[in-house]
Amino acid sequence: MLGLDIVVDGDDLVLTPAAAERSPAWSSGQVKRPETFDVRAGAPEPGGLFCPAIFAAEPGRTGHVELAAPVVPGPARPLLAALLGVSEVELMAFGVDELVARVERAEAEGRTLQGWRPRQLVWWSLPVLSPVLRVREPEEVLARDDDGRFATHTLHEPYRRVMIRAARLARLYELKAPAEMVAHEHDGLVEAIDRLLDQSDREAPSEDAFELPVMDAVTLFSAALHPAIVYKLEEEDGDRGWFVRAARIAEKRAYAGRRLAALWQLAGERPRQYLCQEVMYWCTNDPPDRTSALRSRYASALRDAGDDALEVASALAGKIGHEAPGSALHVDALMLWARRSLEDRAGDVALGVAHEAERIARALGDRGRTRAAARLRGAAFLRHGRVQRALTVLAPALRGGSPRYDEGGSFRGVFGDGPRAEALAEAAMVACWAVATTPEWVRALGGLAERASEDDEPAALWARFEAALAEMIATSSDPAEDVEVVRAQARERKLWRTAEAAAKALFAVTSRDAED
């Protein structure tokens, strides 16, 4: 679906440009509807993105979307413009008839550029992968976000957006709508296809509610280049095969914004990749897990809260970063390093490490780890005394559920010197595990407000505390008990204004319950 073909030739896999077909022979059927499931029937929509008649739950089956007008995708535009001898602006201004005529003329003249022919650069249909291939892991096929929509770390939603645009354009052609309306909708379809292919090529990538990028096809393709297979092939052939070169394109920051263009340039060379017997076996069986030893070391470091825990975590993060860079385990190790740094009052280190963990988690499209890393970054800001900046970072992170990565871990308490430092340290630790409506977090907000300096904007902090207290009461299954926790903990810490506010709220809650 990236405009690339992988052809089996003996023991080699050959990467080549794909042919652009109006009615592709490889397709198992035309996907005609953007819907996924019939909510009432609880079954896949016929002709939709999960249609069993097209995909039949088999990874090898691929459907297609027919486009009412040809589309020149992002990486094809500079190539086709050069082949036709025009600018990209002129190319995108062509009507359908003029575009087709010029392409056919260039094709007849035998023009090529970087291994691509003119017809290969104009798409009349778009492949639709089987649902199980639109995700990193098979168990994620039906994963949904908190609001019930399909998770944004799958290709379901980008495909749905393309389908909607394609249907609108086809309908406008049927209605013989004005040319301006058709051109506008065609531009929207091109934009949707470009975003489906590669989000990193966009100036404003699509994001979910937590500002994580929506999945794209290049990212999914890159994830399929299993590190164990790449490592073995690099041992066998160095960088001569295209697997290793494609993996480098995926991982290097230098290719950000032009990953697909780089893959197209690679495909134009028609490179070959020899598959040794061991790799051939891995293609139908799971490759060995080279990170199992590292995982064991991480589990041990997670439980180690001794005096040298920071040094252990730092060394482990460095080793995993070398042997499994950019992996989920790398993120976990960085977060452990950040947490140990907070325990040892190394706030600068914690801030930098948490920021790197968050960056890698975002690149992986892992919402849970992104939130967990954001919690640690917010906690580091608190340790620095940058209260408002910390709360800005923590606000979305604390609404995503508790982190899952501290289970079985041993962590030390952190204390500050003086009332304000004590409030900052305690809030930082609570932020690592609580959610926005946890009584301990609400009390911590009260502590920040009560111990605030003028630079902390105490009025704004009191407003945050009051809003959090009200939200906790509104959403709690036992509001009286939760408010009592806030009141009791505030009194223990001599946070008298916080305790008074909680006492008033407790009276209001119990009075309301008595009336009911």
TORGU-93844 format. One record per residue (C-alpha): residue in three letters; chain; x, y, z. Coordinates in nm, 3 decimals. Each point is the difference from the previous one (the first is absolute). Last residue first. Layout:
REM TORGU-93844
  aa ch    east   north      up
 ALA  A       X       Y       Z
...
REM end
This chain:
REM TORGU-93844
  aa ch    east   north      up
 ASP  A  -3.173   1.175   4.983
 GLU  A   0.000   0.276   0.259
 ALA  A   0.258  -0.186   0.206
 ASP  A   0.221  -0.049  -0.307
 ARG  A  -0.014   0.373  -0.073
 SER  A   0.095   0.080   0.357
 THR  A   0.287  -0.252  -0.016
 VAL  A   0.134   0.158  -0.318
 ALA  A  -0.030   0.359   0.120
 PHE  A   0.166  -0.083   0.331
 LEU  A   0.283  -0.177  -0.181
 ALA  A   0.049   0.300  -0.228
 LYS  A   0.025   0.230   0.300
 ALA  A   0.250  -0.237   0.163
 ALA  A   0.203  -0.020  -0.322
 ALA  A   0.027   0.379  -0.016
 GLU  A   0.104   0.010   0.366
 ALA  A   0.262  -0.271  -0.052
 THR  A   0.149   0.191  -0.292
 ARG  A   0.007   0.319   0.205
 TRP  A   0.161  -0.182   0.292
 LEU  A   0.277  -0.181  -0.185
 LYS  A   0.152  -0.125   0.324
 ARG  A   0.140  -0.313  -0.173
 GLU  A  -0.213  -0.237   0.206
 ARG  A  -0.294   0.240  -0.043
 ALA  A   0.031  -0.015  -0.378
 GLN  A   0.011  -0.379   0.008
 ALA  A  -0.321  -0.015   0.205
 ARG  A  -0.188   0.250  -0.219
 VAL  A   0.102  -0.158  -0.332
 VAL  A  -0.083  -0.349   0.127
 GLU  A  -0.335   0.130   0.134
 VAL  A  -0.076   0.135  -0.347
 ASP  A   0.057  -0.346  -0.145
 GLU  A  -0.226  -0.169   0.258
 ALA  A  -0.282   0.249  -0.052
 PRO  A   0.029  -0.024  -0.379
 ASP  A  -0.055  -0.378  -0.014
 SER  A  -0.040  -0.093  -0.370
 SER  A   0.199   0.310  -0.084
 THR  A  -0.064   0.202  -0.317
 ALA  A  -0.170   0.315   0.133
 ILE  A   0.197   0.007   0.327
 MET  A   0.332  -0.035  -0.184
 GLU  A  -0.102   0.268  -0.247
 ALA  A  -0.084   0.244   0.280
 LEU  A   0.331  -0.065   0.175
 ALA  A   0.190   0.041  -0.329
 ALA  A  -0.172   0.333  -0.070
 GLU  A   0.073   0.124   0.352
 PHE  A   0.365  -0.105  -0.025
 ARG  A   0.045   0.161  -0.343
 ALA  A  -0.153   0.327   0.124
 TRP  A   0.227  -0.008   0.304
 LEU  A   0.296  -0.041  -0.236
 ALA  A  -0.108   0.296  -0.212
 ALA  A  -0.018   0.219   0.311
 PRO  A   0.339  -0.130   0.117
 GLU  A   0.184   0.116  -0.315
 ASP  A   0.321  -0.201   0.056
 ASP  A   0.212   0.316  -0.017
 GLU  A  -0.173   0.126   0.315
 SER  A   0.119  -0.305   0.189
 ALA  A  -0.233  -0.294   0.052
 ARG  A  -0.030  -0.204   0.320
 GLU  A  -0.382   0.005   0.012
 ALA  A  -0.044  -0.032  -0.378
 LEU  A   0.247  -0.286  -0.034
 GLY  A  -0.154  -0.174   0.303
 GLY  A  -0.349   0.034  -0.144
 LEU  A   0.123  -0.155  -0.323
 ALA  A   0.149  -0.285   0.205
 ARG  A  -0.339  -0.052   0.167
 VAL  A  -0.164  -0.038  -0.341
 TRP  A   0.277  -0.237  -0.100
 GLU  A  -0.047  -0.214   0.311
 PRO  A  -0.377  -0.006  -0.052
 THR  A   0.042  -0.144  -0.355
 THR  A  -0.205   0.208  -0.245
 ALA  A   0.277   0.096  -0.245
 VAL  A   0.162  -0.342   0.007
 ALA  A   0.274  -0.118   0.234
 TRP  A   0.325  -0.192  -0.061
 CYS  A   0.293   0.228  -0.088
 ALA  A  -0.188   0.317   0.095
 VAL  A  -0.001  -0.116   0.364
 MET  A   0.380   0.010   0.004
 ALA  A   0.022   0.352  -0.144
 ALA  A  -0.276   0.126   0.230
 GLU  A   0.199  -0.125   0.299
 ALA  A   0.319   0.170  -0.113
 LEU  A  -0.173   0.331  -0.076
 ALA  A  -0.182   0.005   0.335
 GLU  A   0.323  -0.078   0.188
 ALA  A   0.187   0.270  -0.192
 ARG  A  -0.268   0.250   0.094
 PRO  A  -0.001  -0.098   0.370
 GLY  A   0.380  -0.016   0.048
 ASP  A   0.266  -0.243  -0.119
 GLY  A  -0.165  -0.260  -0.220
 PHE  A  -0.076  -0.368   0.031
 VAL  A  -0.001  -0.283  -0.252
 GLY  A  -0.135  -0.347   0.068
 ARG  A   0.182  -0.299  -0.145
 PHE  A  -0.122  -0.227  -0.273
 SER  A  -0.021  -0.376  -0.039
 GLY  A  -0.160  -0.135  -0.317
 GLY  A  -0.243  -0.289  -0.037
 GLU  A  -0.230   0.206  -0.220
 ASP  A   0.160   0.334  -0.082
 TYR  A  -0.061  -0.024  -0.377
 ARG  A  -0.376   0.002  -0.020
 PRO  A  -0.054   0.374   0.039
 SER  A  -0.332   0.108   0.154
 GLY  A  -0.273   0.116  -0.234
 GLY  A   0.011   0.252  -0.282
 ARG  A  -0.123   0.311   0.178
 LEU  A   0.320   0.051   0.199
 ALA  A   0.201   0.043  -0.320
 PRO  A  -0.228   0.272  -0.138
 ALA  A   0.050   0.234   0.302
 LEU  A   0.356  -0.108   0.083
 VAL  A   0.184   0.215  -0.254
 THR  A  -0.198   0.314   0.086
 LEU  A   0.035  -0.085   0.370
 ALA  A   0.378  -0.011  -0.030
 ARG  A   0.023   0.330  -0.183
 GLN  A  -0.214   0.163   0.272
 VAL  A   0.218  -0.143   0.277
 ARG  A   0.350   0.064  -0.124
 GLY  A   0.155  -0.078   0.340
 HIS  A   0.272  -0.221  -0.153
 ARG  A  -0.142  -0.302   0.178
 LEU  A  -0.335   0.091  -0.152
 PHE  A   0.155   0.010  -0.348
 ALA  A   0.138  -0.347   0.063
 ALA  A  -0.347  -0.125   0.095
 GLY  A  -0.137   0.141  -0.325
 ARG  A   0.268  -0.188  -0.194
 LEU  A  -0.079  -0.315   0.196
 ARG  A  -0.372   0.030  -0.075
 ALA  A   0.083   0.064  -0.367
 ALA  A   0.195  -0.326  -0.005
 ALA  A  -0.304  -0.189   0.130
 ARG  A  -0.228   0.171  -0.251
 THR  A   0.227  -0.091  -0.289
 ARG  A   0.030  -0.352   0.135
 GLY  A  -0.375  -0.048  -0.008
 ARG  A  -0.046   0.169  -0.338
 ASP  A   0.254  -0.213  -0.186
 GLY  A   0.017   0.143  -0.353
 LEU  A   0.359  -0.123  -0.021
 ALA  A   0.119   0.350  -0.091
 ARG  A  -0.196   0.135   0.295
 ALA  A   0.170  -0.251   0.231
 ILE  A   0.341   0.106  -0.133
 ARG  A  -0.068   0.369   0.070
 GLU  A  -0.146  -0.071   0.345
 ALA  A   0.306  -0.200   0.099
 GLU  A   0.226   0.283  -0.121
 HIS  A  -0.195   0.256   0.207
 ALA  A   0.014  -0.227   0.304
 VAL  A   0.379  -0.023  -0.035
 GLY  A   0.046   0.376  -0.025
 LEU  A  -0.228   0.081   0.294
 ALA  A   0.137  -0.276   0.222
 VAL  A   0.359   0.112  -0.060
 ASP  A  -0.080   0.358   0.094
 GLY  A  -0.194  -0.114   0.308
 ALA  A   0.275  -0.210   0.153
 ARG  A  -0.173  -0.005   0.340
 ASP  A   0.102  -0.364   0.060
 GLU  A  -0.361  -0.122  -0.015
 LEU  A  -0.061   0.213  -0.309
 SER  A   0.302  -0.160  -0.167
 ARG  A  -0.137  -0.345   0.085
 ARG  A  -0.323   0.092  -0.178
 ALA  A   0.185   0.135  -0.305
 TRP  A   0.211  -0.317  -0.023
 LEU  A  -0.315  -0.213   0.028
 MET  A  -0.160   0.208  -0.275
 LEU  A   0.306  -0.051  -0.221
 ALA  A  -0.016  -0.376   0.057
 ASP  A  -0.369  -0.011  -0.089
 VAL  A   0.058   0.201  -0.318
 HIS  A   0.282  -0.233  -0.107
 LEU  A  -0.227  -0.298   0.068
 ALA  A  -0.258   0.154  -0.232
 SER  A   0.268   0.011  -0.269
 GLY  A   0.180   0.303  -0.146
 PRO  A   0.343  -0.151   0.048
 ALA  A   0.022  -0.373   0.087
 GLU  A   0.372  -0.077   0.042
 HIS  A   0.146   0.348   0.056
 GLY  A  -0.296   0.159   0.179
 ILE  A  -0.035  -0.320   0.200
 LYS  A   0.360   0.036   0.120
 GLY  A  -0.037   0.370   0.083
 ALA  A  -0.329  -0.052   0.182
 LEU  A   0.163  -0.278   0.204
 ALA  A   0.294   0.219   0.101
 SER  A  -0.231   0.280   0.116
 ALA  A  -0.229  -0.237   0.190
 VAL  A   0.290  -0.163   0.184
 GLU  A   0.159   0.337   0.083
 LEU  A  -0.333   0.129   0.136
 ALA  A  -0.060  -0.315   0.207
 ASP  A   0.342   0.027   0.168
 ASP  A  -0.141   0.070   0.347
 GLY  A  -0.250  -0.281  -0.029
 ALA  A  -0.345   0.012  -0.158
 ASP  A   0.049  -0.302  -0.227
 ARG  A  -0.338  -0.142  -0.104
 LEU  A  -0.005   0.176  -0.337
 ALA  A   0.367  -0.082  -0.050
 SER  A  -0.083  -0.372   0.016
 ALA  A  -0.284   0.033  -0.251
 TYR  A   0.229   0.201  -0.229
 ARG  A   0.271  -0.267   0.020
 SER  A  -0.253  -0.266  -0.093
 ARG  A  -0.121   0.211  -0.290
 LEU  A   0.357   0.043  -0.120
 ALA  A   0.048  -0.377   0.000
 SER  A  -0.320  -0.042  -0.203
 THR  A   0.101   0.271  -0.249
 ARG  A   0.127  -0.228  -0.276
 ASP  A  -0.346  -0.153  -0.038
 PRO  A   0.045  -0.259  -0.269
 PRO  A  -0.202   0.051  -0.318
 ASP  A  -0.361  -0.125   0.010
 ASN  A  -0.078  -0.254  -0.268
 THR  A  -0.101   0.025  -0.367
 CYS  A   0.252   0.263  -0.108
 TRP  A   0.233  -0.124   0.275
 TYR  A   0.065  -0.321  -0.196
 MET  A   0.102   0.200  -0.307
 VAL  A   0.227   0.201   0.231
 GLU  A   0.182  -0.315   0.111
 GLN  A   0.018  -0.133  -0.356
 CYS  A   0.169   0.315  -0.128
 LEU  A  -0.210   0.261  -0.176
 TYR  A   0.176   0.193  -0.277
 GLN  A  -0.135   0.352  -0.039
 ARG  A  -0.003   0.160  -0.345
 PRO  A  -0.012   0.366  -0.093
 ARG  A  -0.224   0.133  -0.278
 GLU  A   0.186   0.333  -0.009
 GLY  A  -0.335   0.180  -0.028
 ALA  A  -0.102  -0.173   0.324
 LEU  A   0.271   0.193   0.190
 GLN  A  -0.120   0.331  -0.144
 TRP  A  -0.352  -0.093   0.102
 LEU  A   0.119  -0.083   0.353
 ALA  A   0.173   0.340   0.021
 ALA  A  -0.317   0.178  -0.118
 LEU  A  -0.195  -0.193   0.263
 ARG  A   0.233   0.106   0.280
 ARG  A   0.009   0.365  -0.101
 GLY  A  -0.127   0.193   0.302
 ALA  A   0.252  -0.150   0.239
 TYR  A   0.277  -0.166  -0.203
 ALA  A   0.285   0.154   0.203
 ARG  A  -0.168  -0.134   0.314
 LYS  A   0.125  -0.346  -0.087
 GLU  A  -0.218  -0.296   0.100
 ALA  A  -0.222  -0.065  -0.301
 ILE  A   0.263   0.079  -0.265
 ARG  A   0.239  -0.229   0.185
 ALA  A  -0.256  -0.281  -0.009
 ALA  A  -0.042   0.048  -0.376
 ARG  A   0.377  -0.031  -0.051
 VAL  A   0.013  -0.317   0.211
 PHE  A  -0.287  -0.163  -0.187
 TRP  A   0.136   0.122  -0.337
 GLY  A   0.300  -0.231   0.002
 ARG  A   0.356   0.125  -0.041
 ASP  A   0.022   0.150   0.349
 GLY  A   0.203  -0.281   0.153
 ASP  A  -0.088  -0.326  -0.174
 GLU  A  -0.013  -0.275   0.264
 GLU  A   0.036   0.194   0.327
 GLU  A  -0.229   0.274  -0.136
 LEU  A  -0.249  -0.272  -0.091
 LYS  A   0.006  -0.130   0.356
 TYR  A  -0.046   0.345   0.154
 VAL  A  -0.284   0.086  -0.240
 ILE  A  -0.177  -0.326   0.087
 ALA  A   0.041   0.057   0.374
 PRO  A  -0.108   0.364  -0.030
 HIS  A  -0.329  -0.097  -0.175
 LEU  A  -0.062   0.215  -0.308
 ALA  A  -0.378  -0.002   0.056
 ALA  A   0.026   0.315   0.214
 SER  A   0.132   0.187  -0.305
 PHE  A  -0.303  -0.100  -0.205
 LEU  A  -0.228   0.120   0.280
 THR  A   0.180   0.334   0.019
 VAL  A  -0.016   0.033  -0.379
 ALA  A  -0.373  -0.081  -0.001
 ASP  A  -0.105   0.268   0.249
 MET  A  -0.127  -0.011   0.359
 VAL  A  -0.155   0.318   0.145
 PRO  A   0.254   0.219   0.178
 LEU  A  -0.033   0.035   0.378
 GLU  A  -0.139   0.332   0.121
 PHE  A  -0.193  -0.163   0.288
 ALA  A  -0.333   0.056  -0.173
 ASP  A   0.133  -0.161  -0.318
 GLU  A   0.230   0.164  -0.249
 SER  A   0.006   0.066  -0.375
 PRO  A   0.339   0.133  -0.108
 ALA  A   0.034   0.377  -0.060
 GLU  A   0.293   0.059  -0.237
 ARG  A  -0.061  -0.341  -0.158
 ASP  A   0.273  -0.235  -0.117
 SER  A   0.014  -0.163   0.343
 GLN  A  -0.359  -0.119  -0.041
 ASP  A   0.093  -0.240  -0.280
 LEU  A  -0.228  -0.204  -0.227
 LEU  A  -0.337   0.062   0.163
 ARG  A   0.080   0.369   0.026
 ASP  A   0.079   0.016  -0.372
 ILE  A  -0.323  -0.185  -0.078
 ALA  A  -0.206   0.246   0.206
 GLU  A   0.168   0.301  -0.164
 VAL  A  -0.061  -0.140  -0.350
 LEU  A  -0.366  -0.056   0.090
 GLY  A  -0.034   0.357   0.131
 ASP  A   0.154   0.137  -0.320
 HIS  A  -0.259  -0.201  -0.196
 GLU  A  -0.274   0.154   0.214
 HIS  A   0.119   0.351  -0.085
 ALA  A   0.035  -0.082  -0.369
 VAL  A  -0.352  -0.144  -0.012
 MET  A  -0.146   0.307   0.170
 GLU  A   0.182   0.235  -0.238
 ALA  A  -0.105  -0.203  -0.303
 PRO  A  -0.369   0.043   0.080
 ALA  A  -0.185  -0.323   0.084
 LYS  A  -0.093  -0.250  -0.271
 LEU  A  -0.211  -0.185   0.260
 GLU  A   0.176  -0.330  -0.073
 TYR  A   0.340   0.174   0.010
 LEU  A  -0.089   0.151   0.339
 ARG  A  -0.100  -0.345   0.129
 ALA  A   0.335  -0.150  -0.103
 LEU  A   0.181   0.280   0.183
 ARG  A  -0.203  -0.052   0.317
 ALA  A   0.059  -0.377  -0.009
 ALA  A   0.377   0.047  -0.036
 ARG  A   0.009   0.248   0.289
 ILE  A  -0.191  -0.237   0.230
 MET  A   0.217  -0.294  -0.102
 VAL  A   0.320   0.196   0.064
 ARG  A  -0.121   0.091   0.349
 ARG  A  -0.088  -0.363   0.073
 TYR  A   0.344  -0.114  -0.110
 PRO  A   0.163   0.246   0.241
 GLU  A  -0.233  -0.131   0.277
 HIS  A   0.069  -0.370  -0.054
 LEU  A   0.377   0.038  -0.035
 THR  A   0.064  -0.084   0.367
 HIS  A   0.170   0.208   0.272
 THR  A  -0.305   0.228  -0.005
 ALA  A  -0.206  -0.253   0.193
 PHE  A  -0.342  -0.074  -0.148
 ARG  A  -0.260   0.223   0.158
 GLY  A  -0.169  -0.089   0.330
 ASP  A   0.074   0.327   0.181
 ASP  A   0.277  -0.158   0.211
 ASP  A   0.177  -0.118  -0.315
 ARG  A  -0.070  -0.331  -0.173
 ALA  A   0.204  -0.309  -0.078
 LEU  A  -0.165  -0.230  -0.257
 VAL  A   0.313  -0.091  -0.196
 GLU  A   0.234   0.058   0.297
 GLU  A   0.032  -0.373   0.082
 PRO  A   0.169  -0.054  -0.337
 GLU  A   0.296   0.228   0.093
 ARG  A   0.132   0.301  -0.194
 VAL  A  -0.336   0.073  -0.161
 ARG  A  -0.143   0.042  -0.350
 LEU  A   0.120  -0.348  -0.101
 VAL  A  -0.273  -0.178   0.201
 PRO  A  -0.266   0.213  -0.171
 SER  A   0.106  -0.119  -0.350
 LEU  A   0.163   0.284  -0.190
 VAL  A  -0.194   0.231  -0.226
 PRO  A   0.181   0.078  -0.327
 LEU  A  -0.082   0.338  -0.159
 SER  A  -0.135   0.042  -0.352
 TRP  A   0.056   0.228  -0.297
 TRP  A   0.353   0.097   0.108
 VAL  A   0.239   0.197  -0.220
 LEU  A   0.375  -0.048   0.059
 GLN  A   0.025  -0.348  -0.153
 ARG  A  -0.135   0.139  -0.328
 PRO  A   0.294   0.241  -0.033
 ARG  A   0.271  -0.270   0.034
 TRP  A   0.223  -0.025   0.308
 GLY  A   0.363  -0.122   0.014
 GLN  A   0.141   0.328   0.130
 LEU  A  -0.169   0.177  -0.292
 THR  A  -0.145  -0.168  -0.309
 ARG  A  -0.123   0.120  -0.340
 GLY  A  -0.089  -0.264  -0.258
 GLU  A  -0.153   0.241  -0.252
 ALA  A  -0.329  -0.187   0.024
 GLU  A   0.000   0.051   0.378
 ALA  A   0.059   0.374  -0.042
 ARG  A  -0.295   0.023  -0.240
 GLU  A  -0.219  -0.210   0.231
 VAL  A   0.086   0.225   0.293
 ARG  A  -0.072   0.317  -0.197
 ALA  A  -0.339  -0.128  -0.115
 VAL  A  -0.097  -0.127   0.346
 LEU  A   0.086   0.332   0.165
 GLU  A  -0.180   0.203  -0.267
 ASP  A  -0.317  -0.211   0.032
 VAL  A  -0.002   0.010   0.381
 GLY  A   0.056   0.374   0.027
 PHE  A   0.349   0.126   0.064
 ALA  A   0.051   0.247   0.288
 MET  A   0.199  -0.250   0.209
 LEU  A   0.258  -0.033  -0.278
 GLU  A   0.031   0.375  -0.044
 VAL  A   0.081   0.041   0.370
 GLU  A   0.242  -0.291  -0.016
 SER  A   0.185   0.173  -0.282
 VAL  A  -0.006  -0.138  -0.354
 GLY  A   0.224  -0.214  -0.222
 LEU  A  -0.225  -0.305   0.001
 LEU  A   0.264  -0.231   0.150
 ALA  A   0.109   0.270   0.246
 ALA  A  -0.358   0.060   0.117
 LEU  A  -0.048  -0.377   0.030
 LEU  A   0.302  -0.040   0.228
 PRO  A  -0.078   0.306   0.214
 ARG  A  -0.362  -0.115   0.041
 ALA  A   0.055  -0.369   0.062
 PRO  A   0.115   0.039   0.362
 GLY  A  -0.329   0.174   0.091
 PRO  A  -0.257  -0.212  -0.181
 VAL  A  -0.122   0.081  -0.355
 VAL  A  -0.370  -0.082   0.005
 PRO  A  -0.219  -0.104  -0.292
 ALA  A  -0.373   0.076   0.013
 ALA  A  -0.296  -0.203   0.124
 LEU  A   0.238  -0.208   0.211
 GLU  A  -0.074  -0.370   0.042
 VAL  A   0.085  -0.127   0.346
 HIS  A   0.177  -0.335   0.019
 GLY  A  -0.006  -0.330   0.184
 THR  A   0.287  -0.215   0.120
 ARG  A  -0.001  -0.364   0.111
 GLY  A   0.329  -0.136   0.134
 PRO  A  -0.080   0.073   0.366
 GLU  A  -0.310  -0.227  -0.007
 ALA  A  -0.302   0.095   0.208
 ALA  A  -0.228  -0.055  -0.301
 PHE  A   0.128   0.330  -0.148
 ILE  A  -0.244   0.077  -0.279
 ALA  A  -0.308  -0.207   0.091
 PRO  A   0.077   0.059   0.369
 CYS  A  -0.045   0.380  -0.039
 PHE  A   0.214   0.170   0.267
 LEU  A   0.052   0.332  -0.182
 GLY  A  -0.349  -0.007  -0.145
 GLY  A  -0.163  -0.181  -0.292
 PRO  A  -0.235  -0.180   0.237
 GLU  A   0.029   0.164   0.344
 PRO  A   0.164  -0.228   0.256
 ALA  A  -0.235  -0.148   0.262
 GLY  A  -0.141   0.120   0.332
 ALA  A  -0.348   0.011  -0.156
 ARG  A  -0.092   0.331   0.162
 VAL  A   0.343   0.158  -0.020
 ASP  A   0.062  -0.104  -0.362
 PHE  A   0.378  -0.005  -0.009
 THR  A   0.268   0.173  -0.210
 GLU  A  -0.160   0.276  -0.204
 PRO  A   0.201   0.176  -0.273
 ARG  A  -0.197  -0.173  -0.279
 LYS  A   0.094  -0.123  -0.347
 VAL  A   0.297  -0.230   0.059
 GLN  A   0.050  -0.168  -0.339
 GLY  A   0.091  -0.367   0.003
 SER  A   0.273  -0.258   0.045
 SER  A   0.249   0.224  -0.181
 TRP  A   0.307  -0.145  -0.176
 ALA  A  -0.135   0.070  -0.350
 PRO  A  -0.022   0.371   0.071
 SER  A  -0.291   0.182  -0.162
 ARG  A   0.137   0.348  -0.076
 GLU  A   0.360  -0.117   0.022
 ALA  A   0.317   0.184   0.108
 ALA  A   0.294  -0.243  -0.025
 ALA  A   0.220  -0.019   0.305
 PRO  A   0.360   0.122   0.013
 THR  A   0.239  -0.283   0.087
 LEU  A   0.149  -0.175   0.304
 VAL  A   0.135  -0.345  -0.092
 LEU  A  -0.008  -0.285   0.253
 ASP  A   0.260  -0.263  -0.071
 ASP  A   0.013  -0.377   0.050
 GLY  A  -0.157  -0.059  -0.342
 ASP  A  -0.151   0.329  -0.115
 VAL  A  -0.282   0.108   0.231
 VAL  A  -0.128   0.348  -0.086
 ILE  A  -0.062   0.275   0.256
 ASP  A  -0.199   0.282  -0.159
 LEU  A  -0.005   0.364   0.109
 GLY  A  -0.256   0.277  -0.050
 LEU  A  -0.036   0.022   0.377
 MET  A  -0.306  -0.226  -0.010
REM end
